[in-house]
Amino acid sequence: MRRNLRHTAIAAFATAGLVFGLSACSEVEEAAKDKATDAVDKTVNKEYQVTYEVTGASIDSIEFANGEGTALKPTLETVKNPKLPWTKTVTLRGIMAPTVIPSAVDLTASANITCKVTHEGKVLVEKKSEGAAAISACIAVSPIAENKLP
């Protein structure tokens, strides 16, 4: 009987310690989430500029994120039969992904595409494609998200 009482007491103390320990972990986890949320809130509306560059031959269209919409549903603008080389500087916000997607269809298989996204002189992404049907999707991580978030 004494042994059962001792085991019950030990179990009760262990349970109490576990509950207090878990609540402390929960508070630390909540503080970390709050810090991350604050960082996102501060950067989500910060504006930055990127320059899209497209070169090549036989390019039919270029789609690019124009800074409108949201980070998860950006508005893509389309340029049909662009004059090459094509360059466009846009202002994006927060974690919006800089995106430029040129495409070409050339049955002689001579289509070639190079796309590039730069921010403050740094190339964020560069891609090349060629052939009868070429698509080169240059999609980069937002420099705001890459450099500022915890």
N, C-alpha and C positions, 0 to 999 in steps of 0.2 A: 504494500500500500504506500509506504514511504517512497519507494522507488518510483512508482507511478506518479506520485505527487511531484517528485523532483523532476521527472521527465516532462511533466505538464508545465511546470514553472519554466524550465529551460526552453521548451517550445514556445511558450508565451513571450519570453524575453527575445528569442530569436525572431519571432514574427513581428514584434514591436520594432526591433532594430531594422528589419527588412522594410517595413512600412516607412519608417523615418528616412532610411537610406534612399528608397525609391522616390519619396517625395522630394528629397534634396536633389536627386538626379533630374527629376522632372523640372524643378526650378532652374537648374543649370541649362537644361535643354530649351526651356522657354526663353531664357535670357539670350541664348545663342540664336534662336529663331527671331527674336525681336531685333537683335543686332543686324542679322542678315536682311530682315524686312526693311529696316531703316536704310541700309546701304542701297537696296533696290529702289526704295522710294526716292532717294536722293539722286540716283543716276537715271531712273527710267525716263525722265523728261529732259535730260541733258542732251543738247544738240551737238552733232558733229557732222563734218562734211567728208564725203568720199568722192573720188573721181573714177568713173567707169571708162574704160578704153576698149574699143573693139577694132581689130584690123583683120584683113584677110581678103577673100574673093568669093563672089557669088552668095553673099549673105542676104537672105530674104527679109529677116526681121530681127529686132532686138527687143527683148522684154527686160524691164529693170524696175527695181523698187524705187519709187519716186518720193518717199518720205511721208506719204499719206497712209491712212489706215492705222492699224495697230501692229505691234511686234509679232503677234501670232497670226494676223491677217493683214499683211501689207498690201497696199494697192500697187499693182504692176501696170506700168505704162508700156505701150508697144509703139515702136517705130518701124514702119514698113519700108522696104527698099532703101536702107540708110546709105548716105554718102560716106564712103570710107576714106581715111580712117575716121571713126566716130568717137567722140569724147563728150561726156556729160558729167557735170559736177552737181551733186544733190546733197541736200541737208536731211539727215536722218535723226532719229531720236532714240536715246537709251539703248535698249537691247535689240532694236531692229537690225536684221541681218542685211548687210550690203549685198545686193543680188543683181547680176546682169546675166541674161541668157540669150546669146545670139544663136540663130539657127539658119541653116542653108540646105537647099535641095538642088543638086546639080547632077543631071543624069550622065554627064561626062566624067563624073567622079573627081572634078577639079575644085570642089568647094574646100576652102580651108578657113579656119577661124582661130583667132587668138583673142581671148578676153582677159582683162586685168582690172582689179579693184585696188586703188591706193588710198591711203589715209596719211596725211601729213608727210608725204614723200616715201612712206613705207608701203611696199607691196603686200597686201593682205592675202591675195590669192591670184593665181594666173593659171589659165588652162588653154590647151590647144586641141583642135579636132580637125579632121579632114575626111574626105570621101564623098560619095554620092549624096548621103544625107548626114549632115554634121550638126551637132548641137554641142555647145560648150557652156556648161553652167558654172559660172563663177559666183559662188555663194560663200561669204566669209562670216566669221564671228564678229559681232559688234566690238570695236575697239574699247567701247565703254565697258561692256560686260567682261571683256578679256582682261582689262587692266585695273578695274575698280572694285569688283565685287569680291567679298571674302571667300 
